Amino acid sequence: MASLRRRFSAPCRSSCAAGFFLAAVLSYCNVHAGGPGTGAAGFLQIPVGARASALGGALTAGTDNADAVYYNPAGLGLVRGPELSFSHNKFIEGISQQWFAAAYPCRAGTLGLGINYLSVPAFDAYDAADTRAGSVSAYDMAVHLAWGAVWPLDFAVLRSVAWGAGFKYISEKLDTETGTGYALDAGLLAETTFKGLKFGVNAENVFSTEIKFIQAGARPPLRVKTGMLYERPFPAARMTARLTLDQVFWKDRSGYTSAGLETIFYNALSVRLGYNGFGSIASGLALGFGFDLSAYTGRNIGVDYSYGATADFGAIHKLGISYKFGPRRPAAGKQAGLSRPERTAAPAGKIGAVAREAAAAGEPAESREDASFRLLLARLRDNDPVVVLETVSELSDLNDRRALEPLAALLTVRNVNVRLASLSGLGGLLYAKPPKTAAIPRSAAAYAAALRFISGALSDRAPAVRSRAAALLGYFGGAGAAGELRAALEREGTGAVRRAITKALKKLHSRFPEDKK
């Protein structure tokens, strides 16, 4: 410590603070950014978010949530609903990093906000004579404002291309000394027609201003990141594996590679391993896990943790939490299985009917919602039932009445799992407001149409489909659904289905006691 004080031996307290703070921050940045170099705002090189840190920060092509504000603003174009994200990064000696991000989809794209705050608690400062001269505190902060949108292409090579741009306000303070500046980022993210493969590129600090700190000034360095994501489901094992890979290029130093592997079990538990190519192997390794609590709480809540170790800072723990607004996901045990008994595409004619009706109604042809919807319609015609199942989940999350006919069309396909998923999707669209009165108002025409589709599934040839249709009618149906359920009960010969219908009737009777017979 004495050598550090002598190195920064100016008589002012801010110089002593600068020595300690910069030594601490840059030692960590050097591990993650590949050694010392020129440039300001070194704290921006520290990965944010627990999930991303566990994956070595390799998310240039793998980000589709609010954290895209930091990793690649183009990823904001893939965000389907409003969401919030927060993470806490604990270093030694009370040094900590907080990250907050928010994303809000609008008609033409998604707006993103991020706040990156690195703080150092008050510590003793000494003058040139090695005499204590009070205490000093310090912080680094960046405020990100970004925008992202997607262009659906759906041709031979590319299925869609997302683009984004971000603006950063940077502020650094040591004692009484403050430096501020600005920087601009830009990125692209391409989804290929090869299922599960994406590529991304992000240029950070394409334009920046000089940040003058104490007496010297510097600009945030230009950094270009290219990335790849490959995702592959393993239906038999109820798991999905994701491999992410980033290559980072600097303007004034050698680049490095980072990679991450994420395995998701039962759509709930994620196990992650990551590596950042600079520093020693021990310093570059990270691991972590995450829990998607939506299947158990009914809320779209995720909790993430990561652990990493560096020679300078020792063990580094990060904890994050995220929340996505919108329809709740199906509870555990309610989701369709991902078995692959046959490859079945949905009837193209029925699916396309909604798009033709929208065009006839004079709706804008290329709004962001229409473009995303058209892309999902194309995926429903995929021959792979796993792709269709994933698309059904996305359609139900959109909470768009135009999804009714495409989902209903899937009730006629041969794959039982797809028919089950389409019923769950229809139920997800109805989730917002189950009727509290026996009569469904004329204004709820879409609601009534969905109930008709579900009622028709009471005659499906698969017992599992009939059981799920009965359960949905018990929760969402009006008083009139009781008659349909009683008729189905009379003709039903499968014990499990009869029990499901009986349970649904009890549910209806509890909601509409005046209709109980």
C-alpha positions as CSV (number, residue, x, y, z in Angstrom):
1,M,0.0,0.0,0.0
2,A,2.9,2.3,0.8
3,S,4.3,1.9,-2.7
4,L,0.9,2.8,-4.1
5,R,0.8,6.0,-2.0
6,R,4.3,7.0,-3.1
7,R,3.3,6.4,-6.8
8,F,0.5,8.9,-6.4
9,S,2.3,11.3,-4.2
10,A,0.6,14.6,-5.2
11,P,-0.4,16.6,-2.2
12,C,-4.1,16.5,-3.0
13,R,-6.4,13.9,-1.6
14,S,-8.0,13.2,-5.0
15,S,-4.7,12.0,-6.4
16,C,-4.4,9.5,-3.7
17,A,-8.0,8.4,-4.3
18,A,-7.3,8.1,-8.0
19,G,-4.3,5.8,-7.4
20,F,-6.3,3.4,-5.3
21,F,-9.4,3.4,-7.3
22,L,-7.9,3.1,-10.7
23,A,-5.5,0.4,-9.5
24,A,-8.5,-1.6,-8.3
25,V,-10.8,-1.1,-11.3
26,L,-8.1,-1.5,-13.9
27,S,-6.8,-4.6,-12.3
28,Y,-10.1,-6.3,-12.8
29,C,-10.7,-4.8,-16.3
30,N,-7.3,-6.1,-17.4
31,V,-8.4,-9.6,-16.6
32,H,-11.5,-9.2,-18.8
33,A,-10.2,-6.9,-21.4
34,G,-6.8,-8.4,-22.1
35,G,-4.3,-6.3,-20.3
36,P,-3.5,-2.7,-19.9
37,G,-4.2,-0.2,-22.7
38,T,-5.3,3.3,-23.3
39,G,-8.8,4.6,-23.1
40,A,-11.2,5.9,-20.6
41,A,-14.2,4.4,-18.8
42,G,-12.5,1.1,-18.2
43,F,-15.4,0.0,-15.9
44,L,-17.6,-0.5,-19.0
45,Q,-15.5,-3.6,-19.8
46,I,-16.8,-5.4,-16.8
47,P,-19.6,-7.7,-17.9
48,V,-23.0,-6.9,-16.4
49,G,-25.7,-9.3,-15.4
50,A,-25.3,-12.6,-13.6
51,R,-26.4,-14.8,-16.6
52,A,-24.0,-13.0,-19.0
53,S,-21.1,-13.2,-16.6
54,A,-21.6,-16.9,-16.2
55,L,-21.4,-17.2,-20.0
56,G,-18.1,-15.3,-20.2
57,G,-19.9,-12.2,-21.5
58,A,-20.4,-13.9,-24.8
59,L,-23.9,-12.6,-25.7
60,T,-23.4,-10.5,-28.8
61,A,-25.6,-13.0,-30.7
62,G,-27.4,-14.4,-27.7
63,T,-29.2,-11.5,-26.1
64,D,-33.0,-11.0,-26.5
65,N,-33.9,-9.3,-23.2
66,A,-33.4,-6.0,-21.5
67,D,-29.7,-6.6,-21.0
68,A,-29.3,-6.1,-24.8
69,V,-28.9,-2.4,-24.0
70,Y,-25.4,-3.3,-22.9
71,Y,-24.4,-6.4,-25.0
72,N,-26.0,-5.6,-28.4
73,P,-28.8,-3.1,-28.8
74,A,-30.1,-5.0,-31.8
75,G,-31.3,-7.7,-29.4
76,L,-33.9,-5.3,-28.2
77,G,-35.8,-5.9,-31.4
78,L,-36.4,-9.5,-30.2
79,V,-38.0,-8.4,-26.9
80,R,-41.7,-9.4,-27.0
81,G,-43.0,-7.6,-23.9
82,P,-42.0,-5.0,-21.2
83,E,-39.3,-6.3,-18.8
84,L,-37.0,-5.3,-16.0
85,S,-33.6,-6.6,-15.0
86,F,-31.4,-6.0,-12.0
87,S,-28.1,-7.5,-10.8
88,H,-25.7,-6.9,-8.0
89,N,-21.9,-7.5,-8.3
90,K,-20.0,-7.9,-5.1
91,F,-16.2,-7.2,-5.1
92,I,-13.8,-7.0,-2.2
93,E,-13.5,-4.1,0.3
94,G,-17.1,-3.0,-0.2
95,I,-16.6,-2.3,-4.0
96,S,-19.8,-3.2,-5.8
97,Q,-21.4,-2.8,-9.2
98,Q,-25.2,-2.4,-9.8
99,W,-26.9,-2.9,-13.1
100,F,-30.5,-2.0,-13.9
101,A,-32.1,-2.5,-17.3
102,A,-35.6,-2.0,-18.7
103,A,-37.1,-2.7,-22.1
104,Y,-40.4,-1.5,-23.5
105,P,-41.7,-2.6,-26.9
106,C,-43.4,0.2,-29.0
107,R,-45.1,0.0,-32.4
108,A,-41.9,0.5,-34.4
109,G,-39.3,-1.1,-32.1
110,T,-38.2,-1.5,-28.5
111,L,-36.8,1.2,-26.3
112,G,-34.2,0.2,-23.8
113,L,-32.7,1.9,-20.7
114,G,-29.7,0.8,-18.7
115,I,-27.8,2.1,-15.6
116,N,-24.4,0.8,-14.8
117,Y,-23.1,2.0,-11.4
118,L,-19.7,1.0,-9.9
119,S,-19.1,2.4,-6.4
120,V,-16.2,2.5,-3.9
121,P,-17.0,3.2,-0.3
122,A,-15.1,5.9,1.6
123,F,-11.5,5.0,2.4
124,D,-8.5,6.8,4.0
125,A,-6.5,9.2,2.0
126,Y,-2.9,10.3,2.7
127,D,-0.8,13.2,1.6
128,A,2.7,13.2,0.2
129,A,4.1,13.0,3.8
130,D,2.2,9.8,4.4
131,T,-0.1,11.6,6.8
132,R,-3.8,10.7,6.9
133,A,-5.8,13.5,5.3
134,G,-9.4,12.4,5.7
135,S,-11.5,10.0,3.6
136,V,-12.3,9.8,-0.1
137,S,-15.0,8.0,-2.1
138,A,-15.4,7.3,-5.8
139,Y,-17.8,6.0,-8.4
140,D,-18.2,5.3,-12.1
141,M,-21.6,5.5,-13.8
142,A,-23.0,5.0,-17.3
143,V,-26.6,5.6,-18.4
144,H,-27.5,3.7,-21.6
145,L,-30.4,4.7,-23.9
146,A,-31.0,2.3,-26.8
147,W,-33.4,1.4,-29.6
148,G,-33.8,-1.9,-31.4
149,A,-36.1,-3.2,-34.2
150,V,-36.4,-6.3,-36.4
151,W,-36.8,-6.7,-40.1
152,P,-38.5,-10.1,-41.0
153,L,-36.9,-11.3,-44.2
154,D,-37.8,-15.0,-44.4
155,F,-35.8,-15.9,-47.5
156,A,-33.2,-18.5,-48.4
157,V,-30.5,-17.6,-45.9
158,L,-31.9,-15.1,-43.4
159,R,-35.1,-15.4,-41.5
160,S,-34.8,-12.0,-39.9
161,V,-32.3,-9.2,-39.2
162,A,-32.5,-7.0,-36.1
163,W,-30.7,-3.7,-35.8
164,G,-30.1,-1.4,-32.9
165,A,-28.2,1.7,-31.7
166,G,-27.4,3.0,-28.3
167,F,-26.3,6.2,-26.6
168,K,-24.2,6.3,-23.4
169,Y,-23.7,9.1,-20.9
170,I,-20.6,8.4,-18.8
171,S,-19.6,10.0,-15.5
172,E,-16.6,9.2,-13.3
173,K,-15.8,10.8,-10.0
174,L,-12.9,10.6,-7.5
175,D,-13.3,12.8,-4.5
176,T,-14.0,16.3,-5.9
177,E,-12.8,15.5,-9.5
178,T,-15.4,14.6,-12.1
179,G,-15.2,13.6,-15.7
180,T,-18.1,13.2,-18.2
181,G,-18.5,12.1,-21.8
182,Y,-20.7,10.4,-24.4
183,A,-20.4,7.4,-26.7
184,L,-22.5,5.7,-29.4
185,D,-22.9,2.0,-30.1
186,A,-24.5,0.1,-33.0
187,G,-25.3,-3.5,-33.7
188,L,-26.9,-6.1,-35.9
189,L,-28.3,-9.6,-35.1
190,A,-29.2,-12.0,-37.9
191,E,-31.3,-15.2,-37.4
192,T,-30.6,-17.7,-40.1
193,T,-32.9,-20.2,-41.7
194,F,-30.7,-22.9,-40.2
195,K,-32.7,-23.7,-37.1
196,G,-31.1,-22.3,-33.9
197,L,-28.2,-20.4,-35.5
198,K,-27.8,-16.7,-35.1
199,F,-24.9,-14.2,-35.8
200,G,-24.4,-10.8,-34.3
201,V,-22.0,-7.9,-34.4
202,N,-21.8,-4.9,-32.1
203,A,-19.5,-1.8,-32.4
204,E,-19.0,0.0,-29.1
205,N,-17.9,3.6,-28.9
206,V,-18.1,4.2,-32.6
207,F,-18.3,7.9,-31.7
208,S,-17.2,9.2,-28.4
209,T,-16.1,12.3,-26.6
210,E,-13.0,12.8,-24.5
211,I,-13.4,12.3,-20.8
212,K,-11.2,14.6,-18.9
213,F,-10.3,13.4,-15.5
214,I,-8.1,15.3,-13.1
215,Q,-5.6,16.7,-15.6
216,A,-5.5,14.1,-18.4
217,G,-8.2,13.1,-20.8
218,A,-9.0,10.1,-23.0
219,R,-11.8,8.6,-25.1
220,P,-13.5,5.3,-24.5
221,P,-11.7,2.8,-26.9
222,L,-13.4,1.5,-30.0
223,R,-14.4,-2.2,-29.5
224,V,-16.0,-4.4,-32.1
225,K,-17.6,-7.7,-31.1
226,T,-18.7,-10.5,-33.4
227,G,-20.7,-13.4,-32.0
228,M,-22.5,-16.6,-32.8
229,L,-25.3,-18.5,-31.0
230,Y,-26.3,-22.1,-31.7
231,E,-29.3,-23.5,-29.9
232,R,-30.4,-27.1,-30.0
233,P,-33.3,-28.7,-28.2
234,F,-33.1,-32.3,-26.9
235,P,-36.8,-33.2,-26.5
236,A,-36.3,-36.7,-25.2
237,A,-34.3,-35.4,-22.3
238,R,-36.5,-32.3,-21.8
239,M,-33.5,-30.0,-22.2
240,T,-32.1,-27.3,-24.5
241,A,-28.4,-26.5,-25.0
242,R,-27.1,-23.1,-26.1
243,L,-23.5,-22.4,-27.2
244,T,-22.4,-18.8,-27.5
245,L,-19.1,-17.6,-28.9
246,D,-17.7,-14.0,-29.2
247,Q,-14.6,-12.6,-30.8
248,V,-13.6,-9.2,-29.6
249,F,-11.4,-6.7,-31.6
250,W,-9.8,-3.6,-30.2
251,K,-8.5,-0.6,-32.1
252,D,-5.2,-0.4,-30.2
253,R,-4.6,-3.9,-28.7
254,S,-5.0,-7.5,-29.5
255,G,-8.4,-9.1,-29.4
256,Y,-9.7,-12.1,-27.4
257,T,-12.3,-14.8,-27.5
258,S,-15.0,-15.6,-25.0
259,A,-17.5,-18.5,-25.0
260,G,-20.4,-19.8,-22.9
261,L,-22.4,-23.0,-22.6
262,E,-25.9,-22.9,-21.2
263,T,-28.1,-26.0,-20.6
264,I,-31.7,-25.6,-19.7
265,F,-33.6,-28.4,-18.1
266,Y,-37.5,-28.6,-18.1
267,N,-37.6,-24.9,-19.1
268,A,-36.9,-24.1,-15.5
269,L,-33.3,-24.8,-14.4
270,S,-30.3,-23.3,-16.3
271,V,-26.7,-24.5,-15.7
272,R,-24.0,-22.3,-17.2
273,L,-20.2,-22.3,-17.9
274,G,-18.2,-19.5,-19.4
275,Y,-14.7,-18.6,-20.4
276,N,-13.2,-15.2,-21.1
277,G,-10.0,-15.5,-23.2
278,F,-7.8,-13.0,-21.5
279,G,-5.9,-13.4,-18.3
280,S,-5.0,-16.7,-16.8
281,I,-7.3,-19.7,-17.3
282,A,-8.4,-19.6,-13.7
283,S,-9.2,-15.9,-14.0
284,G,-11.2,-16.4,-17.2
285,L,-13.5,-19.2,-16.0
286,A,-17.0,-18.6,-14.6
287,L,-20.0,-20.7,-13.8
288,G,-23.5,-20.1,-12.6
289,F,-27.1,-21.2,-12.7
290,G,-30.6,-19.7,-13.1
291,F,-34.2,-20.5,-12.2
292,D,-37.2,-19.6,-14.2
293,L,-39.9,-19.4,-11.6
294,S,-42.8,-18.8,-13.9
295,A,-43.8,-22.5,-13.9
296,Y,-44.1,-22.4,-10.1
297,T,-45.2,-18.9,-9.3
298,G,-47.3,-18.1,-12.4
299,R,-45.2,-14.9,-12.7
300,N,-42.5,-14.4,-15.3
301,I,-39.7,-14.1,-12.8
302,G,-36.1,-15.3,-13.3
303,V,-33.3,-15.5,-10.7
304,D,-29.6,-15.9,-11.8
305,Y,-26.3,-16.4,-10.0
306,S,-22.7,-16.4,-11.2
307,Y,-19.3,-17.1,-9.7
308,G,-15.9,-16.1,-11.0
309,A,-12.5,-15.8,-9.5
310,T,-9.6,-13.4,-10.3
311,A,-6.1,-13.1,-9.0
312,D,-6.7,-9.4,-8.0
313,F,-10.3,-9.5,-6.6
314,G,-10.6,-13.1,-5.5
315,A,-14.1,-14.6,-5.7
316,I,-16.7,-12.5,-7.4
317,H,-20.4,-13.2,-6.8
318,K,-23.2,-11.8,-9.0
319,L,-26.9,-12.1,-8.3
320,G,-29.6,-11.0,-10.7
321,I,-33.4,-11.0,-11.0
322,S,-35.6,-10.3,-14.0
323,Y,-39.3,-9.8,-14.4
324,K,-41.3,-9.9,-17.7
325,F,-44.7,-8.3,-17.9
326,G,-47.5,-9.9,-19.8
327,P,-49.4,-13.2,-19.8
328,R,-48.3,-15.8,-17.3
329,R,-46.8,-18.9,-18.6
330,P,-48.4,-22.3,-18.1
331,A,-47.8,-23.9,-14.7
332,A,-45.6,-26.9,-14.3
333,G,-47.1,-30.0,-15.8
334,K,-49.4,-28.0,-18.1
335,Q,-47.0,-27.6,-21.0
336,A,-47.1,-29.8,-24.0
337,G,-44.3,-32.4,-24.2
338,L,-41.6,-32.0,-26.7
339,S,-41.8,-35.5,-28.1
340,R,-41.3,-35.9,-31.8
341,P,-43.7,-38.7,-33.0
342,E,-44.2,-37.3,-36.5
343,R,-43.3,-34.2,-38.5
344,T,-46.4,-32.2,-39.0
345,A,-47.0,-28.8,-40.5
346,A,-50.1,-26.7,-39.9
347,P,-52.6,-26.1,-42.7
348,A,-51.2,-23.1,-44.6
349,G,-54.6,-22.0,-45.9
350,K,-56.2,-21.6,-42.4
351,I,-53.1,-19.9,-41.0
352,G,-53.0,-17.4,-43.8
353,A,-56.6,-16.4,-43.4
354,V,-55.8,-14.1,-40.5
355,A,-53.2,-12.2,-42.4
356,R,-55.6,-11.8,-45.4
357,E,-58.3,-10.5,-43.1
358,A,-55.9,-8.0,-41.6
359,A,-55.0,-6.7,-45.0
360,A,-58.6,-6.4,-46.0
361,A,-59.3,-4.4,-42.9
362,G,-56.7,-1.8,-44.0
363,E,-54.3,-2.4,-41.2
364,P,-50.7,-1.1,-41.6
365,A,-48.8,-3.6,-43.6
366,E,-45.4,-3.4,-42.0
367,S,-45.9,-2.3,-38.4
368,R,-43.6,-4.0,-35.9
369,E,-46.4,-6.1,-34.6
370,D,-47.5,-7.2,-38.1
371,A,-44.0,-8.0,-39.1
372,S,-43.4,-10.2,-36.0
373,F,-46.8,-11.8,-36.5
374,R,-46.0,-12.6,-40.2
375,L,-42.7,-14.2,-39.2
376,L,-44.5,-16.4,-36.6
377,L,-47.0,-17.5,-39.2
378,A,-44.2,-18.7,-41.4
379,R,-42.7,-20.7,-38.6
380,L,-46.0,-22.5,-38.0
381,R,-45.6,-24.0,-41.4
382,D,-42.3,-25.6,-40.4
383,N,-42.2,-29.4,-40.7
384,D,-40.4,-29.7,-37.3
385,P,-43.0,-30.0,-34.5
386,V,-40.5,-28.7,-32.0
387,V,-40.3,-25.4,-34.0
388,V,-44.1,-25.3,-34.1
389,L,-44.4,-25.8,-30.4
390,E,-42.0,-23.0,-29.7
391,T,-43.9,-20.7,-32.1
392,V,-47.2,-21.5,-30.4
393,S,-45.7,-20.4,-27.1
394,E,-44.6,-17.1,-28.7
395,L,-48.0,-16.5,-30.3
396,S,-49.8,-16.9,-27.0
397,D,-47.3,-14.5,-25.4
398,L,-48.2,-11.8,-27.9
399,N,-51.8,-11.7,-26.5
400,D,-53.0,-10.7,-30.0
401,R,-56.5,-11.7,-31.0
402,R,-55.2,-12.4,-34.6
403,A,-53.5,-15.5,-33.2
404,L,-56.9,-17.2,-32.6
405,E,-57.3,-18.7,-36.1
406,P,-53.6,-19.8,-36.4
407,L,-53.8,-21.6,-33.1
408,A,-57.2,-23.1,-33.9
409,A,-55.8,-24.4,-37.2
410,L,-53.3,-26.5,-35.3
411,L,-56.1,-28.4,-33.6
412,T,-56.5,-30.4,-36.8
413,V,-52.9,-31.6,-37.2
414,R,-51.9,-35.2,-36.4
415,N,-49.3,-34.4,-33.8
416,V,-51.0,-34.7,-30.4
417,N,-48.4,-32.5,-28.7
418,V,-49.0,-29.7,-31.2
419,R,-52.8,-30.0,-30.6
420,L,-52.2,-29.8,-26.8
421,A,-49.9,-26.8,-27.2
422,S,-52.5,-25.0,-29.4
423,L,-55.1,-25.5,-26.6
424,S,-52.7,-24.1,-24.1
425,G,-52.1,-21.2,-26.4
426,L,-55.8,-20.5,-26.7
427,G,-56.0,-20.6,-22.9
428,G,-53.2,-18.2,-22.6
429,L,-55.0,-15.7,-24.8
430,L,-58.1,-16.0,-22.6
431,Y,-56.1,-15.7,-19.3
432,A,-56.6,-12.0,-18.8
433,K,-60.2,-11.8,-17.7
434,P,-62.3,-15.0,-17.2
435,P,-66.0,-14.0,-17.3
436,K,-67.6,-13.2,-14.0
437,T,-71.2,-13.2,-15.3
438,A,-73.1,-16.0,-17.1
439,A,-73.5,-14.0,-20.3
440,I,-70.5,-13.2,-22.5
441,P,-70.9,-9.7,-23.9
442,R,-71.0,-9.2,-27.7
443,S,-67.9,-7.1,-27.5
444,A,-66.0,-10.2,-26.4
445,A,-66.4,-11.9,-29.8
446,A,-62.8,-13.1,-29.9
447,Y,-63.2,-14.6,-26.5
448,A,-66.3,-16.4,-27.5
449,A,-64.6,-17.7,-30.7
450,A,-61.7,-19.1,-28.7
451,L,-64.2,-20.9,-26.4
452,R,-65.9,-22.4,-29.5
453,F,-62.5,-23.8,-30.7
454,I,-61.8,-25.2,-27.3
455,S,-65.3,-26.8,-27.1
456,G,-64.7,-28.5,-30.4
457,A,-61.6,-30.2,-28.9
458,L,-64.0,-32.1,-26.6
459,S,-64.5,-34.5,-29.5
460,D,-60.8,-34.9,-30.3
461,R,-59.6,-38.5,-30.8
462,A,-56.8,-38.1,-28.1
463,P,-57.9,-38.4,-24.5
464,A,-55.2,-36.0,-23.4
465,V,-56.6,-33.3,-25.7
466,R,-60.2,-33.9,-24.5
467,S,-59.0,-33.6,-20.9
468,R,-57.2,-30.3,-21.5
469,A,-60.2,-28.9,-23.4
470,A,-62.4,-29.7,-20.4
471,A,-60.0,-28.1,-18.0
472,L,-59.9,-24.9,-20.0
473,L,-63.7,-24.7,-20.3
474,G,-64.0,-25.2,-16.6
475,Y,-61.8,-22.1,-16.0
476,F,-62.6,-19.9,-18.9
477,G,-66.1,-21.0,-20.0
478,G,-69.3,-19.2,-19.4
479,A,-72.4,-20.8,-17.8
480,G,-73.3,-22.2,-21.2
481,A,-70.2,-24.4,-21.2
482,A,-71.8,-26.6,-18.5
483,G,-74.2,-28.0,-21.1
484,E,-71.4,-28.9,-23.5
485,L,-69.4,-30.5,-20.7
486,R,-72.4,-32.6,-19.5
487,A,-73.0,-33.7,-23.1
488,A,-69.4,-34.7,-23.4
489,L,-69.5,-36.6,-20.1
490,E,-72.4,-38.7,-21.3
491,R,-70.6,-39.9,-24.4
492,E,-67.1,-40.2,-22.8
493,G,-65.8,-43.7,-22.1
494,T,-62.3,-42.9,-20.8
495,G,-62.0,-42.7,-17.0
496,A,-59.3,-40.0,-16.9
497,V,-61.3,-37.8,-19.3
498,R,-64.5,-38.3,-17.3
499,R,-62.7,-37.2,-14.2
500,A,-61.4,-34.1,-15.9
501,I,-64.9,-33.2,-17.2
502,T,-66.3,-33.7,-13.7
503,K,-63.7,-31.5,-12.2
504,A,-64.4,-28.8,-14.8
505,L,-68.1,-28.9,-14.1
506,K,-67.4,-28.4,-10.4
507,K,-65.3,-25.4,-11.3
508,L,-68.1,-23.9,-13.4
509,H,-70.6,-24.6,-10.6
510,S,-68.4,-22.8,-8.1
511,R,-68.2,-19.8,-10.5
512,F,-71.9,-19.8,-11.5
513,P,-73.8,-21.3,-8.6
514,E,-77.1,-20.2,-10.0
515,D,-76.6,-22.5,-12.9
516,K,-75.9,-25.6,-10.8
517,K,-78.3,-28.5,-11.5
